Amino acid sequence: MDRTLAAAAVTAVAALVFALVKYAGVMKRDTGTDRMREISQQVQEGAAAFLKAEYRWLVVFVIVVFGAIFFSSSEMGLGPKTAIAFLSGAFASALAGYFGMHTATRSAVRATQAARSSLSEALGVSFSSGVVMGMSVVGLAVLGLTLFTFLYSRGSGINSSVLEHVLGFSFGASSIALFARVGGGIFTKAADVGADLVGKIEAGIPEDDPRNPGTIADNVGDNVGDVAGMGADLFESYVGSIVAAMTLGAFLFKGNIAMVLLPLITAGVGIVASILGTFFVRTNNEKGLHAALFRGLVSSTVLVIIALWFVVGRLDLPESMVAWKLWGAIVAGLLVGVFIGKITEYYTSTETPPARKIAFQSQTGAATNIIAGLSVGMESVALPVIFISVGIYLSYFFAGVYGVALAAVGMLSTLGISLGIDAYGPVADNAGGLAEMAELPEEVRTRTDALDAVGNTTAAIGKGFAIGSAALTALALFNAFCTRAGDLLTRTGRSDLLAGDGSLSLNINTTEVIIGLLIGGFLPFLFSAMTMRAVGEAANKLVEEIRRQFREIPGIMEGTGKPDAARCVEISTKGALRQMILPGLMAIAAPLLVGFWSVQALGGLLAGALVSGVMMAIFMANAGGAWDNAKKYIESEGVYGGKGSDAHKAAVVGDTVGDPFKDTSGPSLNILIKLMTVVGLVFLPWFIH
């Protein structure tokens, strides 16, 4: 046991060292002209100010929850041990997000300067920045889980009671993730929508024009939403999937340590494979950018599959388990993640029919653009859900509910590089904005545009991957919830609520379960309404401010007056932080209230939220991505009149609607379904006792 935990800890440390090496390499790069450094400094200060303000709010929340857990009975799986793990999970999630954003805001200017030399150098800087985020997430997650598993198992060995306390680490990560994703998403889309509505539509000036006071806020938003927010989201998925699988291993295979530690072993192998995969990402060909990034991911995936075949075969497994079946469950999750990414790419890329059809429909106005985008988003739900279902079936066929949990771990095992590919996008986007605002030569903007175009696709793929992993992680946590509930009910003598396998019985014919299903089904809709409305209200305030500056500050349009970008950042920050509280509290309060009424109703709520939440998340993320790339297709290819045409204006409206779809509400739903399940799992002893 100690040797396995030590090996996992070594891989975690290797990931963190690799992240620091990449960070040091990026920081050595040239930062360009004084004008470039000035613009970059504004983005850095705005992003740091937002995270500082956000974390002040989160500290209050974390302290309150820490106190509630700390002073609860240890006999119910809570108490000081769980509270300390919770605090550490929250800190690790916040640290990973902050370090990733800190790197990204400093990498963009260096990527822009590198683009003055070659496309290959610009790719290297952008991707290295993303890798810092990816490796920070997996390193801190595995190190935290390994450390608490080791400390809490001293003297007693690893068992279900130990893992009940380790669950606190996952709860802490989930709590930070929701607020970071919602707050960052509201900020980035309020800034983006406000800057686009006044700048591109009303004033008729280009995107990232330095005359637009909302441009800096937009660039800040890319970092706090798509770097810090996405990092916290996937940190939580990664931790949740590993803890759920370990918990199921402890309950289902009592006394067999190999089955408990296999998820950590898989994560460790994935870290090594991700590090090796980064060396396959290189190209100097504009058309080969996407292929280079995909080559790195595929290389890591193949390495994980091969390595785990040998690793799993050497484990001391129970008689009921066969090594190749466990390996098959992990591989099923890995492959589902790749397939979902390719499906998402099809529905959102500028090179494929869905986005191009939306662009075609834009010729007849914004209404037909919106209709086409909604239909693409709805259609895009089918194939990912089918592949997720196939993955669930295969993994269950191989290894039961434990296999489903392993599939979730498998899908996320290459997170170090897959998150790196995703986090590369905002850096490339900011690099293009810097090139525009600093008025660099056209060839520089051409190179950064090539990086940005691929970044849009990788960002869309990353969101699809995040949703797929959320579905499997939530299902794994749900299985752990039912299994743990069955164990607690058995101890309290309430066998009337047990299914045949000893887990919690959830009979759809019972009143409590059907009520829970209905409540869980509407929660993602209510949550999405709150976050969409929040973006609209925050964007309204920003639109008014940008209009005021255009009216009252002389010489802005002529380029002689200086816009007040800091004021726009401040407005977006206040709006985002104020509006993120209610959705975040709802995600925690709903399972608590229903759980105190009925454990079976809570089970129904978690199942209902999982089904409707995954569907809504895929629909919103893909519709938003398709709207975005339909606009970019018109801009980049000059079709249907190109920039400034009626079709382009209609596409801008569609993109504006799609922005909160793909960057606020859709991605936040991932965390909603996982957080509610983690809350139900952590506080389950309260509900039963």
Helices and strands as residue ranges (DSSP letters): H 2-27, H 34-70, G 74-76, H 79-115, H 119-152, H 160-195, I 196-203, H 215-223, I 224-229, H 230-252, H 257-277, G 278-280, G 286-288, H 289-313, H 323-348, H 353-361, G 362-364, H 366-379, H 382-412, H 415-437, H 442-491, G 495-497, H 511-552, H 565-579, H 581-597, H 599-637, G 639-641, H 646-660, I 661-665, H 666-682, H 684-688
